[in-house]
Amino acid sequence: MNPIHKVDVAILGAGTAGMAAYRAAAAVTDRVVLIEAEAYGTTCARVGCMPSKLLIAAADAAHGAQHARAFGVDAPDVRVDGARVMERVRAERDRFVGFVVDTVETFPVHHRLLGRATFLDDHRLQVGDPSDGGCVVEARSIVLATGSRSRVLPFLEAAGDRLIVNDDVFDWTELPESVAVFGPGVIGLELGQALHRLGVRVRMFGVGGFVGPLSDPEVRETARSVLNAEFPLLPDATVRHVERVADGVRVTWELDGELRSEVFAHVLAATGRTPNLDRLGLENTTLVLDKRRVPVYDTETMQAGTSHIFLAGDANADLPVLHEAADEGRIAGENAARFPNVLPGQRRSPLSVVFTDPNIAMIGQSWDQVKDRKPIVGRVSFDDQGRARVMRQNRGRLHVYADRVTGRLLGAEMVAPRAEHLAHLLAWSHQQQLTIDQMLAMPFYHPVIEEGLRTALRDASAQLVASQATATQSNSTNR
Ligand SMILES: Cc1cc2nc3c(=O)[nH]c(=O)nc-3n(C[C@H](O)[C@H](O)[C@H](O)COP(=O)(O)OP(=O)(O)OC[C@H]3O[C@@H](n4cnc5c(N)ncnc54)[C@H](O)[C@@H]3O)c2cc1C
């Protein structure tokens, strides 16, 4: 018989969400346990945000050196040393992971449990192997913060041992000769462009025309064309065949009625992520699941139905970015500890960034979410933007969406130089519920990329004036 640990709060997963939930719950009760199935260190530090940005940093250094000539600066014989690139990626990654592990080790030992957790019923969890030192945890409330994993589409399995996911890339000791990237979403675009800049032959395949998370057709088309000018990006490819051959994987696709094929050293599956909920034994609980098999939950309290179970981070299949995982973890941990007194937590304006060059970013509501309101769309192209041209980064487009009546900023989509920073200004303005004119009243230095944003805001402002004049005129005509 496995020993039974009785606690107030059990948290499944010691990732970003789980650690935030743990801190919040441990502030209220000592009867808390943080359960981790694998190694400590988080997805972000081990195989996510940090190693991907390390690879991109190396790629940008290579790209800068290769293009220095256009500024009159000769950097002859730029050579990428794949072994040294990957050595730095792994060393810095290990350093970030080390900080996380050090933090977890400051949590009291009696608060930590290593082993995979599965539900026996609504309140009881089996942790680890029942026949090999496992235990049962009985919890008054439970936080599911089990994260997500790469989803691999079945047809890619034909690539056999040459099929990889993002996790594998960061353990490379050398750069491969070539990679076919499937999925031009956030992860595919970031890794694909970085590998291309590091000298790896890359071709990227997608379906449905998607480019990152963008939903605005004009912005998406600009992103496609800018990125496709740098490496082959087929966002709506008809892939006919994937086959393991002697020297790699042959991919055959159809373009303009013609079959083409190329052999790649690896196939990278970046075709989305699946929440780690399917192996939790949710069928042993009374939780109500939606059609994706995710428990129905409230995005302000993180509570599943009216139950004592809370969901946080990538596990809930919504807003899979780090700062949201941390917020959701905190809210879930607080509510789990004070259950049944559940309160809504503070959520922020949506903000997401893809670290391609140029960056892709979205804030507030997307075009798909606002288009039916027929918003004002303020536009700017960065093709002739002063500072962007100075830096030879004059590519991209930014659209801001404003409410036709109140003039409030509703959202924005962009592919633009340094959009990671523009997106923050816009997200902060969105959260403050500023109008376009209030944003234009802020200072803009010269010459900066933000002047491009000002052009889009001015465009929106002029349209707002015209739209309001038309509305006033039609009101007085109707009187
Ligand atoms: C390549 C890549 C790049 C990214 N880049 C960015 C970026 O630049 N910016 C950004 O904001 N976000 C980025 N993200 C997303 C970000 O990493 C995630 O949103 C975040 O890490 C999710 O945290 P989490 O706590 O939900 O999950 P995780 O950190 O994955 O934690 C979940 C934990 O649960 C454990 N677990 C699973 N099942 C069980 C079980 N049954 N019992 C016990 N433990 C279990 C897992 O082992 C894991 O440790 C990126 C992701 C990837 C993959």
The ligand as a MOL file (V3000), in Angstrom:
LIG
                    3D

  0  0  0     0  0            999 V3000
M  V30 BEGIN CTAB
M  V30 COUNTS 53 58 0 0 0
M  V30 BEGIN ATOM
M  V30 1 C 10.6650 26.8160 -28.6520 0
M  V30 2 C 9.7930 27.6630 -27.7490 0
M  V30 3 C 10.0240 29.0150 -27.6740 0
M  V30 4 C 9.2400 29.8090 -26.8420 0
M  V30 5 N 9.5110 31.1430 -26.7890 0
M  V30 6 C 8.7670 31.9240 -25.9800 0
M  V30 7 C 9.0570 33.3110 -25.8720 0
M  V30 8 O 9.9890 33.8250 -26.4930 0
M  V30 9 N 8.2870 34.0560 -25.0420 0
M  V30 10 C 7.2510 33.5130 -24.3310 0
M  V30 11 O 6.5710 34.2520 -23.5970 0
M  V30 12 N 6.9550 32.1990 -24.4210 0
M  V30 13 C 7.6980 31.3960 -25.2130 0
M  V30 14 N 7.4230 30.0660 -25.2740 0
M  V30 15 C 6.2880 29.5330 -24.4990 0
M  V30 16 C 6.6590 29.3290 -23.0280 0
M  V30 17 O 7.8520 28.6110 -22.9500 0
M  V30 18 C 5.5190 28.5890 -22.3320 0
M  V30 19 O 4.3330 29.3260 -22.4550 0
M  V30 20 C 5.8010 28.3640 -20.8530 0
M  V30 21 O 7.0450 27.7940 -20.6670 0
M  V30 22 C 4.7120 27.4640 -20.2540 0
M  V30 23 O 4.9750 27.2200 -18.8940 0
M  V30 24 P 4.1640 26.0950 -18.1100 0
M  V30 25 O 4.4920 26.2510 -16.6740 0
M  V30 26 O 2.7490 26.1100 -18.5090 0
M  V30 27 O 4.7360 24.7120 -18.6520 0
M  V30 28 P 6.1420 23.9900 -18.4200 0
M  V30 29 O 7.2430 24.9230 -18.1280 0
M  V30 30 O 6.2800 23.0700 -19.5730 0
M  V30 31 O 5.9110 23.1320 -17.0960 0
M  V30 32 C 5.0800 22.0050 -17.0760 0
M  V30 33 C 5.7440 20.9660 -16.1750 0
M  V30 34 O 4.7850 19.9630 -15.8700 0
M  V30 35 C 5.4660 18.7210 -15.7880 0
M  V30 36 N 4.4660 17.6540 -15.9100 0
M  V30 37 C 3.7840 17.2690 -17.0240 0
M  V30 38 N 2.9290 16.2680 -16.7150 0
M  V30 39 C 3.0720 16.0230 -15.3890 0
M  V30 40 C 2.4710 15.1080 -14.4770 0
M  V30 41 N 1.5320 14.2530 -14.8790 0
M  V30 42 N 2.8580 15.1180 -13.1870 0
M  V30 43 C 3.7970 15.9950 -12.7500 0
M  V30 44 N 4.4140 16.8760 -13.5720 0
M  V30 45 C 4.0490 16.8960 -14.8700 0
M  V30 46 C 6.4440 18.8000 -16.9570 0
M  V30 47 O 7.4930 17.8640 -16.7950 0
M  V30 48 C 6.9010 20.2610 -16.8530 0
M  V30 49 O 8.0580 20.3840 -16.0530 0
M  V30 50 C 8.1990 29.2320 -26.0730 0
M  V30 51 C 7.9740 27.8550 -26.1360 0
M  V30 52 C 8.7570 27.0780 -26.9560 0
M  V30 53 C 8.5140 25.5780 -26.9860 0
M  V30 END ATOM
M  V30 BEGIN BOND
M  V30 1 1 1 2
M  V30 2 1 2 3
M  V30 3 2 2 52
M  V30 4 2 3 4
M  V30 5 1 4 5
M  V30 6 1 4 50
M  V30 7 2 5 6
M  V30 8 1 6 7
M  V30 9 1 6 13
M  V30 10 2 7 8
M  V30 11 1 7 9
M  V30 12 1 9 10
M  V30 13 2 10 11
M  V30 14 1 10 12
M  V30 15 2 12 13
M  V30 16 1 13 14
M  V30 17 1 14 15
M  V30 18 1 14 50
M  V30 19 1 15 16
M  V30 20 1 16 17
M  V30 21 1 16 18
M  V30 22 1 18 19
M  V30 23 1 18 20
M  V30 24 1 20 21
M  V30 25 1 20 22
M  V30 26 1 22 23
M  V30 27 1 23 24
M  V30 28 2 24 25
M  V30 29 1 24 26
M  V30 30 1 24 27
M  V30 31 1 27 28
M  V30 32 2 28 29
M  V30 33 1 28 30
M  V30 34 1 28 31
M  V30 35 1 31 32
M  V30 36 1 32 33
M  V30 37 1 33 34
M  V30 38 1 33 48
M  V30 39 1 34 35
M  V30 40 1 35 36
M  V30 41 1 35 46
M  V30 42 1 36 37
M  V30 43 1 36 45
M  V30 44 2 37 38
M  V30 45 1 38 39
M  V30 46 1 39 40
M  V30 47 2 39 45
M  V30 48 1 40 41
M  V30 49 2 40 42
M  V30 50 1 42 43
M  V30 51 2 43 44
M  V30 52 1 44 45
M  V30 53 1 46 47
M  V30 54 1 46 48
M  V30 55 1 48 49
M  V30 56 2 50 51
M  V30 57 1 51 52
M  V30 58 1 52 53
M  V30 END BOND
M  V30 END CTAB
M  END
